[in-house]
Amino acid sequence: MKPNLWPIRTGQKHAPWIWVFLLSGPWAAKLYFEQISQVAITFKLSEFTNVPALITAVGSFNLLFNIFVGATCNYSSDRVWTRWGRRKPFLLVGWGTIAIGCIILPQISTLWLLITALFFYEMLRDVDNPAESLINEVVPPKQRGRSQATMTFVREALKVLFFAVLIGRWDEVYHLPFLGTVTGDKAVFWTGTVIALGTMAFVGFGIKETPPAVLPPKSPPLTVARVWTLGRDFVRNVFGEPQWRPIYAVAVSQMIFWIGFGSLTPLLFTEEWGLSKQTYGNIIALGSPFVLLICLPLGGWISDRLDRLVLYKILAAGVTACHLVFFVYLKLRVGDDASPPFGAILTYWLIHTGIGSIGVVCTVSMMFDFVPRHRLGTVSAGIGITRGVASIFVNNGIGLWVTGASHFSGEAAVGTYDYESGFLYLVGCGCLSTWVAFWFARQVNSGRIKKLGVLEAEQADPAAPLP
């Protein structure tokens, strides 16, 4: 019997592929919101300061609140039920914050007021963290490899819009009817507002969360003792289960597929190599067709057919080797004070982005093979905390590394920074990630970690009608 296609529902044995495609919208929107925090905010901060350590410190607000706010919301979303569902209320609050924040942020003209506004913006926007848990409740384990590829395909298409169309016009000025004079930086932020409002409408009216068999009990009033008990239970449930801890190690290791230079990436291209914002945007955007047409279909296909653990090890080692080879090239090239050739930068970017995209498809779908449906939020909370802590160290680490290397080489004395030294930092991170991949494979092969999510899906009842 053909299932009803609308609204989208959670907890089904099979998700129609039209659902997967539609869910790509919120998934892609989250990428746009991340680029606001990583790229647009970096350019906004660079209008007031060029110190890498300060820029990466402010860029860590999102990482910090991902630990405290995002993880708490993920954990809570497993243990509440409202008339609107258990995940959706969190998403609507987070995306509402983004819609408002993207109107306010480009208007700010002083550094410390901007930093203060970013503090509260990043704190409240991380309430949307249960989005991944909601998607995984809709898409069962056997479809997650191809669904991850499909959703990442749409994310890459939106990345082209952000980098090739919007970020390159950051410094442009437009005269529009009804709106008057609009600068390029405002267009980047205001597009985020439009996307946030559209995503809120889709999730609010288009997704139906199916109630669990047993609804969570109503919480008693908060007291000091109750807060202590909740905190203790949170730590015990998130970190006390041996099944989850190796998954958290994988979540940290997985970061090697996307971390790059973090908040300093725009400055590597524009300050170190002297490229324009448009050229920087074009290089990032040119990777998208390669990812869309080759890497994602390949990643989705092989992740559902080959051993994901083997792929994980190969890809972690591959992206590390990519960073190492490019770093050696940069140091050995003739005329090392000049920008590398456009072709060399693009080749590195394509290889790095390609391996990283396949790695994300394989490892994201692999991690949740080990998690049953009723603990997706709990494990996502643990992933958010461990990855958030690691991200703070990694993001600030590369800022301190570049600052220290620049002082050591004498570049900081003349007001410039050796951003290229960050590639060696990434090589070190990659070596550690590769070691974790091999260690995790041994844990699985020895039977210490079980694929609980796969076992649950194999025993699931056929799709039930809406209550």
C-alpha positions, 0 to 999 in steps of 0.5 A: 500500500502506497503511504500518504506523502503529506505531511512528512512523518517520523518513525516510518519503516521506509521514507519516500524519496520525495521526503528526503529531497524536501528535508534537504531544504532545512539541511541546506539552510543550516549550511547557510547559517553556518557560513554566516557565522564562519565567513560573513562574521569573519569579514565583518570582524575584519573591518575592525581588527586583523588579529587571528587570535581575536577573530578565532576567539569570537568565532568560537562563540558558536562552538561554545554554545553548541556545548551548553545550549545545543547539547542541552536542547538535543538531550531535552528533545528526547525527554519532552513532548508537546502538541507540536512534537519534541524536536520542532519547538527547538528548531522554530526558536533557533531559526527565529533567532537567525531571522531576527539576528541577520537583520540586526548584525549588519547594522552594527558599526563598533567592534565591542557592540558586534561582539556582544550581539554575536554572543547572544545571537550564537547562544540562541541560534544553537537551540536549533540543534535537534534538526539532525535528530528530526531528520534521522527520525524520518529517514531509517538507517538503510536509507541514510547513506543515499539520503545524506548524499541527496541532502548534501547535494542540495547543501552544495547547491546553496553553497554556490549561491553563497560563495559565487553569487553573494560573498563576492559582492560583499563590497558592492552597493545596489540601488533597489526600488522600495529598499533604497541603497543596499550594500552587499554585506547586508544582502548576505545577511538578509538572504539568511533572514529569508531562508530562516523564515521559509524553513520555519514555515516548512518545518512548522506546517510540513512535518508531523512528529509521530508520538512515541509508544510511551509519552515522557512524563510531565516534569516536576517543578524545578528545585535546587535538588531537582537541578542537581538530579537533572544534571547528574542524570544528563551526565550519566545518560550521555556519557555513562553508556560505554556504547556511546563514548567511542561514537563521540571519539568518531564525531571528533575525528570526523571533523578532519573532513571539514575543519580547514582553517575555520574562521581564518579561511577567508583571510588565507585567501584574501590577506595571505594570497591577495585574492579578491573576495570574488575570486575567493568565492569563485574558488569555493563555488567551483568545488561544488559541481565536482562535489555534486556531480561526482563525489556525492553520488559516489559517496552515497553509493559506496557508503550503502554498499561497502564497509563504512569502517574501511572507507572511514580509515582510508578517507581520514588518511587521504585528507591528511595526506592532501594537507601535507602534500599542499603544505610541502608544495607551498614551501618548495614553490619558486617565489614563495612570496607570491600567491600560488597559481590559481590552478594549484589552489583550485586543485588542492581545493577540489581534492580536499573538498572531494575527499571531505564530502565523501568522508562526511557522507560515509561517517555520518551515516555510519555513526547513527547505525549504532544508535536506536531511535529513542536515543538519537537526541541523547547521542546527538547531545554527546556529539555536540558536547565533545565536538564542541569542546574539540572545535574550540580547541581546534579553532583557537588552536589554529589562531594561536598557531598562526599567531605564534608562527608569525611572531617566530618568523617576524611577520607579525612585527610588520603587521602580517601573518603567516596563514600558510603555516596552518596547513602543518597544524591540519596535518597534525590534526589529521594524523590524530583523526586517522588513529581514531578511525583505526581504533574505532574499527577495532572496537566494532570488530571485537564486538564492543560496539553494536549496531543498535540502530540497524537492529532496531530498524530490522525489527520495526513494524510497517509504517503506521497511519497518523494518530 
